[in-house]
Amino acid sequence: MFNLFNNFQDYGQPNMNSAVESLNGFERGLQAFSTEWSTYAERSMIEGQETMERMMKADSMETALEVQSDFAQSAYDAYLGHMSRFSNLYARMAEDAVRPVAKMSKSLH
């Protein structure tokens, strides 16, 4: 009876290992995404605060519009850069999560 249980346990062990490895890859991806997101949010807040300070010091409407235009351009560039990084992080996270399952699937065939 115990031998049958051990055989059953041994049969399911590769599946369990693949699932754990897949979840670990997903977790690493979420941690990287979270770090990148908090960095982006912090930089955005700092740049917004600095821009507001420069706007308050502007001595003319032309200067204020120039500061606003510079901020809009830099914010847009930062957004595109971070969205590209987020996209790469999502792709890497998906690959890391699927790789153990795909490897196990190949070994079954």
C-alpha positions, -999 to 999 in steps of 0.1 A, spaced: 0 0 0 27 25 9 47 15 -22 17 25 -43 15 59 -25 52 65 -31 48 56 -68 19 80 -71 39 107 -53 69 102 -76 46 104 -106 33 139 -96 66 153 -85 78 166 -119 45 184 -123 48 200 -89 84 211 -96 74 227 -129 45 245 -113 67 259 -85 94 269 -109 68 286 -131 53 305 -101 88 316 -91 95 330 -126 62 349 -124 70 362 -89 104 375 -101 87 393 -130 62 409 -107 89 421 -84 109 436 -113 77 452 -126 69 467 -92 104 481 -89 103 497 -123 68 511 -116 79 527 -83 110 542 -99 88 557 -127 63 571 -102 90 586 -80 108 602 -110 75 616 -123 66 631 -89 101 647 -86 100 661 -122 64 674 -116 75 692 -84 106 707 -101 85 719 -130 59 735 -107 88 753 -88 101 766 -121 66 777 -132 62 796 -99 95 814 -106 86 823 -143 87 860 -149 66 860 -180 39 840 -197 63 830 -224 87 815 -199 59 796 -182 48 782 -215 83 772 -223 87 754 -189 54 737 -195 64 726 -230 97 712 -218 79 693 -191 54 679 -215 81 667 -239 103 651 -211 72 635 -195 62 620 -229 97 607 -235 99 592 -201 65 576 -205 75 560 -238 108 548 -223 91 532 -193 63 517 -214 90 500 -235 106 486 -203 73 475 -190 66 457 -222 100 439 -221 94 430 -184 60 415 -193 74 395 -221 103 382 -199 79 374 -171 57 354 -195 87 335 -208 100 327 -173 66 315 -163 60 293 -193 95 279 -198 93 252 -170 59 240 -183 71 239 -219 103 220 -209 82 194 -190 58 191 -220 87 184 -243 100 157 -220 67 139 -221 68 136 -259 
